[in-house]
Amino acid sequence: MGKSFARVHLCSAGRLGDSGNKIPQWVQANGGRYSKQVIHDVTHLVTAKDAYMNNIPAVKEARRLGTVKIVSYEWLEDSLLSRTRTPKREKAYLIENILKEERRAAKEKARKTPKQQGKSTKQAAGKLTRKANIKGPLGVNRGKNAGSTTSGHHVYTDMTACLTYKATLVRQTIAKRNERFQLTIYESNGKPCTYETECKYSRVGKSNSQILAPTGSSLDTALTAFERVFEEYTGKSWALREDGILPEPKRDSEGNLVPPHEGWYIYEATTNMFLDFIQNGSTSSADAFGK
């Protein structure tokens, strides 16, 4: 487990979407501490703007202590998506500063003529679209649901490691049919090289694709998106994908084994042990671990 969050003692509160319940796991996996309540040595409170403006108990206590940085969910997301997964500088993510900037922008808009406002609206829409594509892979919805924009690209291969970044993850549905995720990093044909990370999902009767790192991304961003999604779906880090060791059986929030069709996806290029895991499900895996 990483130690990049060793100086972070985090609390979260308010409505933080589907990924909110995973925050403790992410923080602790990177060496940080997590508390359900704001206590004296908490360093960061991750919350939403409405919770901040409504001064919910956690926000009120953080303000009272005066030493807690009250930041948006994006601070945690961007910190975890950095190549080193180190905490970002908080200034741009402090909710107080975000609200100030929004008020400033609103005043500036009010001073503009209707024609100027129309132009600004189009520009803002373009920025929001680009931002939506850049959002990193923390929750289930990892990017804009769209087709690949890989024209002029080829699959990226690390020539030093002789490693091609294209991975197929497989899991059986209740009907014993395979569902697949295919993760791919693409490198531009032209120089300087830029990158894109794409995730394609398919099963009988359904398919879609998501852009995890948009066209024009740095290699660092593309690799981070690729490796994070791989680990989230398989329970193993990309670096240890072929070490022959099964991940701990997947369990629900109450500690119960989940059924195979809700369990880990299997990296298709791995050993027969992993193929046996997908065929026999989490129950046989629990036996393998003596559980």
BELVEN-V344886 format. One record per helix or strand. SS is the DSSP state (helix for helix, strand for strand). FROM is the first residue (numbers start at 1). TO is the last residue. If there is no record, write none. Layout:
((SS	FROM	TO) (SS	FROM	TO))
This chain:
((strand	9	12) (helix	20	29) (strand	33	34) (strand	44	46) (helix	49	53) (helix	57	65) (strand	69	71) (helix	73	81) (helix	91	93) (strand	94	94) (helix	95	111) (helix	114	134) (strand	145	145) (strand	153	155) (strand	157	158) (strand	163	164) (strand	166	172) (strand	178	188) (strand	195	203) (strand	206	217) (helix	219	234) (helix	238	240) (strand	251	251) (strand	257	257) (helix	260	262) (strand	266	267) (helix	272	288))
